[in-house]
Amino acid sequence: MPEDLDKCIKMFETSKMNYRFFLLKPDYQTAVRRCQSRTCHTNITPEYWINHFYDLLEFDERVKVIDNTNMTAEEMGKYIWELGGFCNERDSKH
């Protein structure tokens, strides 16, 4: 949650950890469709809660918001990997 961001940053910095925050936020209808079709949980998230949190998750520039509406899981992972600076030239060729 946005109000907890400073707590997380303090925890990471105290631990001298490298970090970067990403929020995967597809368009609203895609978020609803994905939540209702997922099979990793026994219950689906009611649209009420999707709607409640969708607009609540607004962050400042410390969080990179990624519109992953048209991305596969693989594309998203690669994009975050490259965006996060986790990939060096040698790794990107493999």
N, C-alpha and C positions, 0 to 999 in steps of 0.2 A: 504494500500500500504506500502511496506517496508520503504519508506522514511518518513512515518507518524508514525512509530512505537514509536520513542522516544517521540513524542507529546502525544501519548496515555498513555505511561508509566508515564510521568510526571503528566498528568491529574489524573490518578488513584492513584499515590503515594501522590499527593497533597491532594486528598480527603481521604487519608488513607484507601483506598479500597483494599481488597484482590482481586487479579486477576491472570489470567493465559490465555495465548493466544494459540488458536488451529486453525489450517488451515486444513480443510477437502479437500484433494486433491486426487481424484481417478486417475487412469491412463487416458490418454488423450481421448481414444475412449469412455470410460465410461462417462467422463465429457460431451462429445459431445452428446452421446445418452441420458443422463439424461436431459440435457438442451433442447433437441429437443422434448422430450416426456413429459415434465412437463406441468401441466394444471393450475398452480397457477397464471400464467400471460396470458394475451391475445395474446402476441407475444412471439415467441421463440427467444433466443439469436442466432444471426448468427454465424456460425462457425468461421468467421473472428475474432470476438471479443473473443471467447473462446480461440483461438490460441494466440491472442495478450496477453491475461492476464495469460495464463497457465504458460508460462516460466517467466513471469514478477514477479509472486508471489513466489519469493525465499527469505527466511528469515534466520536469524541467529538462534543460539540456544535458543533465548528467545521465539521463537514460536515453538510449538510442531506440526509438520506436520504429519497428519494421512492419510495414504493411505486407504481410505474407499471403494475401488473398490468392494470388496466382502462382504460388510457389509450392513445389512438392517438398516433402520432408527433407529429401536429399539436397535439393537446391537451397533450402533454408539453412541447413547445416553448413554447407559450403560457404554460403554468403556470410554467415556469422563468423565462421572460422577465419575467412579472409579479412573481414571488417575488424575483427578483434585483434588483428596483428599476430595471430597464433601461427600463421603460415609464413615460412621463409621461402626463398626462391627454390631451394632444393626440394622442399615438400610439395610445392605447387606443380612440379613436373611429374609427380607420381600419382 
